[in-house]
Amino acid sequence: MSSIAVAGHLCLDITPLLIGTARLDPGQLVEVGPLSISLGGCVANTGRTLADLGASVTPFATVGDDDLGKVLLTKLDAEGFATPRLTVSPQSTTSYSVVIEAPGVDRTFWHHTGANDEFDGTSVQLGGHDLLHVGYPTLLPGLVADGGGPLRALLARARDAGITTSLDLAVVDRSAAVGALDWHGILESAFAQCDIASPSLDDLTSALRIEEPYSPELVDRLADRMLEQGVAVVVISAGRHGLRLKTGSAARLHSGGAILAPLADSWADRTLTVLPSRVDEGITTNGAGDASTAGLLFALTRGATPELAAALASASSAVIMAGARPTPETVVSLDASLSALFPATRWPVAQ
């Protein structure tokens, strides 16, 4: 079994159940439902889906020495993260998001980056891992300081050790301090050391200040640019338009570390689109993008074809949107072809 290190942004998601449309009316009492507190951020979301699918996952992040930090550690243990490698900051508070998700409306986040500000990648211990996934550098100021030097250094350290590197982004808030950074330069620097990149179209357009609406041509232009900058496998998610997967040459994939090198010949120079898996009743979009990335990475560790990897990415995202956990059983229930990735699983026998 491949060992995966998931590093970067980690927080708690605090989500009130909204009965009607969320609003802020001074002096008014607005009725809401029960409150849920769950793990959030890339480290939790991507790592949890990887673990649910059957991967061995080690999380790396920074939390505060406070009550929220204790809650976060308890939840990591309850979710099956047996060996978290967390740095505890004595001066910063634990990161959290208040998730505002009204019925029929896409979610809004009120986010406190907290101890994530201090994460710079130097605490990530790479020994024994086959794949390193880094998530949300757009929410990790310490990782993108000095033109993204710490991020590039972390990815380069992994690649020098023969570890396959993976990177996912988050939308850049242009009104925040991070929005003023040179994201063209930061991403170009990171992509030079990145084997797999799985951003959303919104992630890329917000970082690169692109106002152009969705089109297949825009997605391909961005994917081709990332390949030219050094990425071996690019997957760009574009909501209802699905996933666009494009890959580099066999020579580039051969240099892609423990996970990609064995797949170089079968994955080289591929282009495909996978539309979203059907969701009968959408419950949430929170974590769906992270689950898609996890599905892609898990499939790669199992030696899957590009078609199966993209299918698992799509199914994992759909399961999250339906309010369930992406397990072998739930993803196969959406796409029976995915059973090939879980040979040890006992499937129900049709009567």
C-alpha positions as CSV (number, residue, x, y, z in Angstrom):
1,M,0.0,0.0,0.0
2,S,1.3,3.4,-0.9
3,S,1.9,5.9,1.9
4,I,0.6,9.5,1.3
5,A,1.6,12.6,3.2
6,V,-1.1,15.3,3.0
7,A,0.2,18.7,4.1
8,G,-1.0,22.3,4.3
9,H,-4.3,23.9,5.3
10,L,-6.2,22.5,8.3
11,C,-9.1,24.0,10.2
12,L,-12.4,23.3,11.9
13,D,-15.6,23.9,9.9
14,I,-18.4,25.3,12.1
15,T,-21.7,25.0,10.3
16,P,-25.1,26.2,11.6
17,L,-28.0,24.5,9.9
18,L,-29.8,27.3,8.2
19,I,-33.6,27.1,8.0
20,G,-34.0,30.0,5.6
21,T,-31.8,32.4,3.7
22,A,-28.8,33.6,5.7
23,R,-28.9,37.3,6.5
24,L,-27.4,39.8,8.9
25,D,-30.1,42.1,10.3
26,P,-28.8,44.4,13.0
27,G,-30.8,43.9,16.2
28,Q,-32.8,41.0,14.9
29,L,-32.8,37.4,16.0
30,V,-32.6,34.9,13.2
31,E,-33.6,31.3,13.9
32,V,-31.2,28.6,12.9
33,G,-30.9,24.9,13.4
34,P,-28.3,22.7,15.2
35,L,-24.6,23.5,14.9
36,S,-22.1,21.0,13.5
37,I,-18.3,21.1,14.0
38,S,-16.2,19.1,11.6
39,L,-12.7,18.9,10.2
40,G,-12.1,21.2,7.3
41,G,-9.4,22.3,4.9
42,C,-7.4,20.3,2.4
43,V,-5.5,18.2,4.9
44,A,-8.8,16.9,6.5
45,N,-11.0,16.8,3.4
46,T,-8.5,15.2,1.0
47,G,-6.9,13.1,3.7
48,R,-10.2,11.7,5.0
49,T,-11.4,10.7,1.5
50,L,-8.1,9.0,0.8
51,A,-8.4,7.1,4.0
52,D,-12.0,6.2,3.3
53,L,-11.0,4.8,0.0
54,G,-8.3,2.7,1.7
55,A,-5.0,4.7,1.5
56,S,-2.5,5.1,4.3
57,V,-2.5,8.8,5.1
58,T,-0.3,11.0,7.4
59,P,-1.4,14.6,7.9
60,F,1.0,17.6,8.4
61,A,-0.3,21.0,9.5
62,T,0.0,23.7,12.2
63,V,-2.7,24.3,14.9
64,G,-2.9,26.6,17.9
65,D,-2.4,25.7,21.6
66,D,-6.1,26.4,22.4
67,D,-9.5,24.8,23.0
68,L,-10.2,24.6,19.3
69,G,-6.9,22.9,18.8
70,K,-7.9,20.2,21.3
71,V,-11.2,19.7,19.5
72,L,-9.4,19.4,16.2
73,L,-7.0,16.8,17.6
74,T,-9.8,14.8,19.0
75,K,-11.7,14.8,15.7
76,L,-8.5,13.7,13.8
77,D,-8.2,10.7,16.1
78,A,-11.9,9.9,15.7
79,E,-11.7,10.1,11.9
80,G,-8.9,7.5,11.8
81,F,-5.9,9.7,11.4
82,A,-3.8,7.5,13.7
83,T,-0.4,9.4,13.2
84,P,-1.0,13.1,12.7
85,R,2.2,15.1,12.5
86,L,0.9,18.5,13.7
87,T,3.0,21.4,14.9
88,V,1.4,23.2,17.8
89,S,1.9,27.0,17.9
90,P,2.0,28.6,21.3
91,Q,1.3,32.1,19.8
92,S,-1.4,31.4,17.2
93,T,-5.0,30.3,17.4
94,T,-6.4,27.3,15.6
95,S,-7.9,28.0,12.2
96,Y,-11.7,27.8,11.7
97,S,-14.3,28.5,9.1
98,V,-17.9,29.5,9.8
99,V,-19.7,27.8,6.8
100,I,-22.9,29.6,5.7
101,E,-24.8,27.2,3.5
102,A,-28.4,28.2,2.9
103,P,-30.8,25.8,1.2
104,G,-30.3,26.0,-2.6
105,V,-27.4,28.5,-2.4
106,D,-23.7,27.8,-2.8
107,R,-21.8,28.1,0.5
108,T,-20.0,31.1,1.9
109,F,-17.0,30.9,4.3
110,W,-16.1,33.3,7.1
111,H,-12.5,32.1,7.6
112,H,-9.8,32.7,10.2
113,T,-6.5,31.4,8.9
114,G,-4.9,31.4,12.4
115,A,-2.0,29.0,12.9
116,N,-2.0,28.2,9.2
117,D,-0.2,31.4,8.8
118,E,2.9,29.8,10.3
119,F,3.0,26.7,8.1
120,D,6.0,26.8,5.8
121,G,6.6,23.2,5.0
122,T,9.8,22.7,7.0
123,S,8.0,20.4,9.5
124,V,6.9,17.9,6.9
125,Q,8.8,14.7,7.3
126,L,9.0,12.9,4.0
127,G,10.6,9.6,5.0
128,G,8.6,6.5,4.0
129,H,6.1,8.3,1.8
130,D,5.4,7.7,-1.9
131,L,3.3,10.8,-2.5
132,L,3.2,14.3,-1.1
133,H,0.0,16.3,-1.6
134,V,0.1,20.0,-0.6
135,G,-3.2,21.8,-0.3
136,Y,-4.4,25.4,-0.4
137,P,-1.1,27.4,-0.5
138,T,-3.4,30.4,-1.3
139,L,-4.4,30.2,2.4
140,L,-0.9,29.6,3.8
141,P,1.0,32.9,3.8
142,G,4.1,31.3,5.3
143,L,4.3,28.8,2.4
144,V,4.0,31.5,-0.3
145,A,6.3,34.1,1.2
146,D,9.3,35.3,-0.8
147,G,7.7,34.6,-4.1
148,G,6.6,31.1,-3.1
149,G,10.1,30.0,-2.1
150,P,9.0,27.8,0.8
151,L,6.4,26.0,-1.3
152,R,8.9,25.3,-4.1
153,A,11.5,24.1,-1.6
154,L,9.0,21.6,0.0
155,L,8.1,20.2,-3.4
156,A,11.7,20.1,-4.6
157,R,12.7,18.3,-1.4
158,A,10.1,15.7,-2.1
159,R,11.0,15.2,-5.7
160,D,14.7,14.9,-4.8
161,A,13.7,12.0,-2.6
162,G,11.8,10.3,-5.4
163,I,8.4,11.2,-4.0
164,T,5.6,12.1,-6.4
165,T,4.3,15.7,-5.7
166,S,0.8,16.9,-5.9
167,L,-0.7,20.4,-5.5
168,D,-4.2,21.7,-5.1
169,L,-5.3,25.4,-4.7
170,A,-8.1,27.4,-3.3
171,V,-9.8,30.5,-4.5
172,V,-7.7,33.7,-4.0
173,D,-9.5,36.5,-2.2
174,R,-8.4,39.5,-4.1
175,S,-9.4,41.9,-1.4
176,A,-7.1,40.2,1.2
177,A,-3.4,40.6,1.5
178,V,-2.8,37.3,-0.3
179,G,-4.6,38.7,-3.3
180,A,-1.8,41.3,-3.9
181,L,0.9,38.6,-4.3
182,D,2.4,37.7,-7.6
183,W,0.5,34.5,-8.3
184,H,1.8,34.2,-11.8
185,G,5.3,33.9,-10.4
186,I,4.4,31.8,-7.4
187,L,2.5,29.2,-9.4
188,E,5.1,29.1,-12.2
189,S,7.7,28.4,-9.5
190,A,5.6,25.7,-7.8
191,F,4.6,24.0,-11.0
192,A,8.2,23.6,-12.0
193,Q,8.5,21.1,-9.0
194,C,4.9,19.7,-9.2
195,D,4.0,16.3,-10.7
196,I,0.2,16.5,-10.3
197,A,-1.9,19.6,-10.1
198,S,-5.7,19.5,-9.6
199,P,-7.1,23.0,-9.2
200,S,-10.5,24.2,-10.0
201,L,-11.1,26.7,-12.8
202,D,-12.2,29.3,-10.2
203,D,-8.9,28.7,-8.3
204,L,-6.8,29.5,-11.3
205,T,-8.8,32.4,-12.6
206,S,-8.9,34.1,-9.2
207,A,-5.2,33.7,-8.7
208,L,-4.3,34.8,-12.3
209,R,-6.9,37.6,-12.4
210,I,-8.6,36.2,-15.4
211,E,-12.1,37.6,-16.0
212,E,-12.9,35.4,-19.0
213,P,-16.0,33.1,-18.4
214,Y,-15.8,29.4,-18.7
215,S,-15.1,27.9,-22.1
216,P,-13.4,24.6,-23.1
217,E,-10.7,26.8,-24.8
218,L,-10.0,28.6,-21.6
219,V,-9.6,25.3,-19.6
220,D,-7.3,23.9,-22.3
221,R,-5.2,27.0,-22.4
222,L,-4.6,27.0,-18.7
223,A,-3.9,23.2,-18.7
224,D,-1.4,23.6,-21.5
225,R,0.3,26.4,-19.7
226,M,0.7,24.3,-16.6
227,L,2.1,21.4,-18.6
228,E,4.6,23.9,-20.2
229,Q,5.6,25.1,-16.7
230,G,6.5,21.5,-15.7
231,V,3.4,19.7,-14.4
232,A,3.1,16.1,-15.6
233,V,-0.6,15.5,-14.8
234,V,-3.2,18.3,-14.9
235,V,-6.8,18.0,-13.8
236,I,-8.9,21.1,-13.8
237,S,-12.4,20.9,-12.4
238,A,-15.1,23.2,-13.8
239,G,-18.3,22.4,-11.9
240,R,-21.1,21.2,-14.1
241,H,-18.7,21.2,-17.0
242,G,-16.8,18.3,-15.5
243,L,-13.1,17.5,-15.2
244,R,-10.5,18.1,-17.9
245,L,-7.4,15.9,-17.7
246,K,-4.3,16.5,-19.7
247,T,-0.8,14.9,-19.3
248,G,2.7,15.5,-20.4
249,S,5.2,13.4,-22.3
250,A,6.4,9.9,-21.3
251,A,9.8,11.4,-20.4
252,R,8.2,13.9,-18.0
253,L,6.0,11.2,-16.4
254,H,9.1,8.9,-16.0
255,S,10.6,11.6,-13.8
256,G,7.4,11.9,-11.8
257,G,8.5,9.9,-8.8
258,A,7.3,6.6,-7.2
259,I,3.7,6.9,-8.3
260,L,3.9,8.3,-11.8
261,A,7.0,6.7,-13.2
262,P,5.5,3.2,-13.5
263,L,2.5,4.7,-15.4
264,A,4.5,6.9,-17.7
265,D,3.9,5.0,-21.0
266,S,0.2,4.5,-20.5
267,W,-0.5,8.0,-19.1
268,A,1.6,10.0,-21.5
269,D,0.1,12.6,-23.9
270,R,-3.5,11.9,-22.8
271,T,-6.5,14.3,-23.0
272,L,-10.0,13.5,-21.7
273,T,-13.1,15.1,-20.2
274,V,-15.3,13.4,-17.6
275,L,-18.7,14.9,-16.9
276,P,-19.9,15.1,-13.2
277,S,-21.5,11.9,-11.8
278,R,-25.2,12.2,-11.2
279,V,-26.4,13.4,-7.8
280,D,-30.1,12.8,-7.2
281,E,-30.3,15.2,-4.2
282,G,-27.4,17.6,-3.6
283,I,-26.8,18.1,0.2
284,T,-23.5,20.0,0.2
285,T,-20.7,21.2,-2.0
286,N,-18.3,21.6,0.9
287,G,-15.2,19.3,0.4
288,A,-16.4,18.1,-3.0
289,G,-13.3,19.4,-4.8
290,D,-11.0,17.9,-2.2
291,A,-12.7,14.6,-2.6
292,S,-12.2,14.8,-6.4
293,T,-8.5,15.3,-5.9
294,A,-8.4,12.4,-3.4
295,G,-10.1,10.1,-5.9
296,L,-7.6,11.0,-8.6
297,L,-4.6,10.4,-6.3
298,F,-5.9,7.2,-4.9
299,A,-6.5,5.8,-8.4
300,L,-3.0,6.7,-9.4
301,T,-1.6,4.8,-6.4
302,R,-3.6,1.8,-7.6
303,G,-2.1,2.0,-11.1
304,A,-5.4,3.0,-12.7
305,T,-5.9,4.1,-16.3
306,P,-6.6,7.8,-16.9
307,E,-10.2,7.0,-17.6
308,L,-10.6,5.1,-14.2
309,A,-8.8,7.8,-12.3
310,A,-11.0,10.6,-13.7
311,A,-14.1,8.4,-13.0
312,L,-13.1,7.9,-9.4
313,A,-12.4,11.6,-9.0
314,S,-15.9,12.4,-10.3
315,A,-17.6,9.7,-8.2
316,S,-15.8,10.7,-5.0
317,S,-17.0,14.3,-5.5
318,A,-20.6,13.2,-6.2
319,V,-20.7,11.1,-3.1
320,I,-19.7,14.1,-0.9
321,M,-22.3,16.2,-2.6
322,A,-24.9,13.6,-1.8
323,G,-24.0,13.9,1.9
324,A,-22.1,10.6,2.2
325,R,-18.5,9.4,2.6
326,P,-16.6,8.2,-0.5
327,T,-15.9,4.5,0.4
328,P,-15.3,1.7,-2.1
329,E,-19.0,0.7,-1.7
330,T,-20.4,4.2,-2.3
331,V,-18.3,5.1,-5.3
332,V,-18.9,1.7,-6.9
333,S,-22.6,2.2,-6.4
334,L,-22.3,5.2,-8.8
335,D,-19.9,3.6,-11.3
336,A,-19.5,-0.2,-11.3
337,S,-16.3,0.0,-13.4
338,L,-14.5,1.4,-10.3
339,S,-14.7,-2.1,-8.6
340,A,-11.5,-2.9,-10.5
341,L,-9.7,-0.5,-8.1
342,F,-10.8,-2.3,-5.0
343,P,-10.1,-6.0,-5.6
344,A,-10.1,-6.9,-1.9
345,T,-13.6,-5.6,-1.3
346,R,-16.5,-8.0,-1.0
347,W,-19.3,-6.8,-3.2
348,P,-23.0,-7.7,-2.6
349,V,-24.1,-10.7,-4.7
350,A,-27.2,-10.0,-6.8
351,Q,-30.1,-12.3,-5.9
